[in-house]
């Protein structure tokens, strides 16, 4: 609605010297100036009237039109908008603008400087105009709400589509990282068994050592098989489904022969973490360990899960080379920082479940990746 044109129309139709269209801010419970005629060149932004305060505020609160003769508003900005000199009075007429029978969306105020009063007929006409304006404002508000809901729906659809594409990329990454790492470890254990059998020494000891390596290889083969099935199914690990989050995390200590991984927790199991969040936490832990193997040059890592009030905290720490976090952040954005150190996928997963991600690192003293999920 063109409120300046409406204000000009009210002034002319009601034979007034000027008019102000007030709009109710429902959140702040106050009246703001939507338009004024003659134009005030920005002064109208300074006038805010609490609902229930003063004549205009009472009209907005009670819903009854009023007329006043020889009125002298005390608010300096209001007087300026009315075009009054310090000693000048004004006749005013204020009518509530109803959006519905029970909801007032604004107030129209027309004025005549001096003592020329408004008649009862003027008041009736003003109320008709006010209700037409109120109905239009209310309809525009509803339309705005519909458009906002539509925009929000479109954003959600876009996010869902992006999440699907991201999940496809992650599934491909899971197949590559999880299965490839398991295959490499499998080859390591089989080679160790082969070397052990070919070594000198008592046959019983050599066969025993080989059996240990073959058993480890068998576990890794089973793990790779399950992880492949999980990736094909698309969204969560079969290990997680079978064992639960705590035991599934503990199973990750066996995936890398070149890294000593310790699992710490003060929980037997967690029952109030939604399944999709548990799946994401498991993947974060899996990727975090993979990042340690790839980037940290570490000999020891700790994977931990604990309660912290109404949140669950997952952490992966290592004793690797680390990096100067402040310097790295000064040189690149947070997203680029995550990508550079193999953590972009972790950050993406955290965003999907509303978890916070903190990275602590000191050059030469290792890195800690801490994920906190509110429940």
N, C-alpha and C positions, 0 to 999 in steps of 0.2 A: 504494500500500500504506500502511495506517495503521501506521506504525512504532512510535508510542507504545503502541498496543494490542499489537503484536507483542512489544515489550519487556516489557510487563506479563505477557503469556502465558508467555514464557520463564521469568520469575521464578517464577510460580506452578507451572508444569508441572515445573520442575526443582528445586522446593523450595529456592529460593535467597533471599537477602536483597535481591537486585537484579540488574539486567542492563543491558548497554550493547550497542546495535547499531551497529557501525562500518561505514561505507561507504567504498570505495576511490575516490578521485579519480584517474582514470587519467591526466589531464593533469598533475597535480601530483605523482603517485606518492606519495600520502599517504592516511592514514586520517582521516576526519572522523566525528564522532558524528552518527548519524542519529536516534537516540532513546535515552533513558535512563529507567530505572524504579528507584526513585522519581524523579519529575521533578526537574530541577536548576534550573529557572527561568532559563534562558539561559546558565548556566555551561558547558554542553556545547559551546557555540560556540568556547570558548577552547582546546579540546583538539584538537591535530593531531599525529598520530604518523606519521613517515616509514615507508613500507613497508620491512621488513627491520630496523627498529630496535625494540628491546625485545621483550617476549614477544608482544604483539599484532601488532607489525610483522613478526616472524618467522613467525607463523602465516599472515599474509597473503602472505608471500613464499614459504614452503616448502609451504604447503597441508596441514599436518598438525596435527590437534587436540592440545592439551596440557592437563594439569591441574597446578596448583601448590598447595602447602600452606604456610601461614605466609609468604605472600608480602608484601612491603612495597614497593609502587611508590614511586619517588622523585619523580615528577612531582606537584607540589602540586595542580594542577587535577584530575588523574586520581584522586588520593587523595580529593579533595573529592567527586567524582562517586561514588566507592565508599562514601562516608560514613564514612571512617576518621578516628579521632583520631590525633595525632602518634605515639603509641607502639603503635598497634593494627596487627595483621596481618590477612591475608585469605586465604581459599582461593579460587582462581579456576579457571575452565574456559573455554578459548577454542577455538572451532571455525571453520574456514574455510567461507564460504558460496560454493559453486560455482555460477556461472551456467551454465557448461558444464564438461566434464571437464577442460579445460585453462585455464579462465578463472575466477579468483576475483574476486568483486564486493564482498565484505565479510567481516566477522568478527563472530561473536556472542560476547559475553563475559558469563558469569554468575558471581556471587560469593556467598560466605558469609563473613561476618565471623567472625574467630577461626580455630580449627583444625579445624572440621568439614569434612572433605575430600569431594570428589566421587568416586564409584565409576566403575569401568569401564563399568558399565551406563549410568550418567548420561552418560558421554562419548559412548557410541553413540547414545543418544537425542538428545543435543545436536547430533551431526553430522547426524542425519536432519532435525531442525528447521532446522539451518543450510542444508542443501542445498535444502530446500523454499523457504526464504526467498530463497536465492541465485537459484533458478530463476525465482521471481516477480519479483525485482528485474531480472534479465536480460531477461525478457519485457517488463517495463514500459519498460526502456531501448530495446528494439527498437521497441516501439510509439511511443515518443517520437520515435525517429529517423524512423519512417515518417510520423508527423504533421508533423514538421519538413520532411521532403522534400515532402510534399503541400502544406504552406503555402508553401514556396519555389516549387513548381511553379505554384501559384495566383498568386503574386506575379509570376512570369515571364509568365504568361498575361495578367495585368492590364497589365504593362508593355508587352507586345507589342501588346495592344489599344490602349493609350494611344499607343504609337508610331505605329500605323496611323492613328489619328485625327489625331495631330500631323502625320503625313506628308501626309494629305489637306489639312490647313490650309496646310501649306507649299507644296504644289503649287498651291493657289489663289493663295497669295502670290507664287509664282514667276511664274505667268501674269500676275498684275497688275503686279508690280514690274518683272520683266525685260522683258516685251513692251511694257508701257506706256512704260517708259523708252526702249526702242529706237524705238518709234513717235514719241515726242517728238523724239528726236535725228534720226530720219528726216525729220520735218517741218522741223526746223531746217535741215538740209542742202539739202532741196529748195527751201525759201524762199530760202536763200542763192544757189542756182543761178538761181532766178527773178530775184532782185534783180541778180545779176551780168549776166545776159543783157540786162536792161533798162537797165543803166548805160551811160554814155557812154564812148567810148574805142574803140580798135581792135577790130574784130570778132574777130580771132584771139585776142587776150588775153581778151576776154569769154567766148568759147566755151571756151577752155582753163580758165578759172576755174570755169565752170559744170560742165565735165567732172570736175574734181576733186571738187566737191560731190556730183555725181551718183554718182561711184564710191564715195564714202563712204556715200551713202544706200543704194546697192546692197549694200554689205557689211552695213550695219545691217539691211536687209530680210532678208538671208540669215540673219543672227544671230537675228532675231526668229522666223523660220520654224523654225530648228533648236531654239531654246529652247522654242517651242510644242510641237514634237514631243517634246522631252525631258520637258516637264511632263506631257504626255499619257501618255507611257510611264511616268512616275511617279517614277523614283528617281535617275537620273543624267543628266548633260548629254551630248548627242551630240557637242558640241565636245570634251568631255573624252575621250570614247571615240575620237574621230578623231585628236586631237592629243596626248593625254597631259596630265598635270597641269601641267607647267611651261609648255608652249605654250598650254594653255587659260587659265591665269592671265594670261599675257602678252596674250592677246586681249582681256582686260577693260580694257586701257588705252584701247581705242577706243570704249567704249560711251557716254561722256559728253562732248559737245563743250564744255560749260561748265566742265569740270574737267580740269586738266593732271595726268594720272596717269603716274607713272614706275614701271616694273617692275624689280626688282633680284633677282638670284639668283646663287648660285655653283654651280648644278647644271644639267647638261644635261637630265637626266630622272631621275625617281625610280622604281625598279622594285620596291621592297620595301614600298610603302604599299599596303595592301589596297584593292581597287577601291571598296568602300563608303566607306572613309575618305577616299580621294581625292575622291570625289563630294561628301562633306560639306565638305571643305576648300575645294573650288571654290565651293560654295554660300555658305560663310562669307565668302569673299573677295568674291563678288558682292554679298551683302547688306551687307558692310562698306563697299564703295564706294558703294552706294546710300544708306547712312546718312550718309556724308560729304556726298553731294550734297544730301540732304534737310535735314540738321541742322547741318552744320559751318560753312557759309558760307566754305568754303575755296577757295583758288585752285590749290593744289598738293597732291597726295597721293602717297604711296609705297606700293606693294604689293610685299612681299618674301617670298621663300621660301628657307630655308636649313637646313642640317643643324646640329644641336647634339648631338654625341655620339650616343646611341641615340634621338634624337627629331628630329622635323621641326618647324620653327617658321615659322608664317605670321603676318605682321604687316601691318596697315594703319595708316599714320600720315598725319596731315594738318596743315596750318598754319592751321586754322580757329579759331573763337572759343573752343573748349575749355570747360571748366567746373571749378569747385572741387570736386574729387573728395571730399575729406574732409568738406566741408560737405554735399554731396549724400548721402553715406553716413550722415551723422548724422541726416538728415531722413527717410530712407527705407531700406527693406530692399534687399539686393542685387538681388533679383528685380524689385522696383519700380524700382530704379535702371536696370536693363537695359531695362525696358519704357519708361521715360521717355525714354531716349536712343536708342531704336530698336535695342536690342541684345538683347532678350529671345529672339528667334529664334536669334541667334548662340549665346547661352548654352545654349539647348535643344539645338542641334546638337552643341555641344562635349560635352555630357553623354552624348549618344547614342554617341559614339565613344571616350569616356574621355579626352578632351583637356582640358587646363587652359586657363582664360580669364583674362587679366589686362587690366585697363583702366587706363591712365595718362593723366591729363589735367591741364592747368593752365589756368586761365581766361586767355583771350587768347593762349595759346601752342599751341593745338592738342590733339589727342587721339591716343593710340596704342592699338590693339586688338591684343593678342598672344595667339596660340593655339599651344600646344605639345602635339604629339601623340607620346606614347611609342610606339616601334616594338618 
